[in-house]
Amino acid sequence: MYLTTGDNTIVIRLVATEEELANADITVYIGNTNTRLSGVAIYIDGQYIGTTNSSGFLGIDGLSLGYHSGMAEKDGYVTVTF
């Protein structure tokens, strides 16, 4: 997923485990770099989950298995859905 503004692109990487209740890790990067972006608000199925920390990371516990919609937003960037 990409969230862009000007020359900046945010890349969202989502990794989930396969358990009855999944745990997912979201890490947000700027473009094709290894620079992580903090302060990105994450929503899953329309519910605010949290904001990425100073390492661009947000862990999610207890996510039910299946398909979910997501949204990431940060001031100064275009909101992206995934």
N, C-alpha and C positions, 0 to 999 in steps of 0.2 A: 504494500500500500504506500502511496506517496501523498504527502501534504506539501504543497509548494507555495512559495512567495518569492518573486524576483528570481535571484540566483540560488535561493535556498530550497532544498528538497528534503522533506522528512521521510525517512524510510521506517516503516513499522514492521517489526518481526514478532510474530506470535507463535509460541511453542506451547502445545498442550499435551498432557499425558493421557493415557487411555486407562482410566479407572472409572468406577461408578460415578464419582464426583470428580471431575477433572480439575487439575491445577494448571494454570496457564501463566506464562511469563511473557510480558510485553517489554520490548526494548525499542526505543525510538532513536534513530540515527539521522544526522544531517547528510543528505545526498548519499553518494557512494563512498563516504569516508567512514572512519571509525569514530567520528565525533558524535557523542551521545547528546540528546537534547532533554533537558529537565523542564518541568512545569507544563507538560502536555497533559490536559485533562482527557481521561479515557472513560467512555460510556459503553456498556454492553447491554443490548436489548433495551436501549433507552434509559437505562439506570446508570447514574454516576458511580463509577467504581473507585476512582482515585486519580492521583496525579503522579506522573513520573518523578522520581527522586533526582538528586544531583548527578546520578550515574545514568539517567535516562531510562530507569528500570521501574516496572510496576508488576508485582506478583498478584495473581488472582487465585483465591482458594474457593473450592466448593462450586465450581461452574459445572452445571449439568452437561452430560455428553449430548452432542447434537450440533445443529447449526445455530449460530448466533450472529446477530448483526452488531457491528461496533462503530464507534465514532471517536475520532481524536481531534482535539482542537487546542489551539494556543494563539493568543493575541499576536497579530502580525503575520499569521499564516492562514491559508485557506483551510477550512474544515474538511476533513476526509472521512469517508465511511468505508467500512470494510466488512 
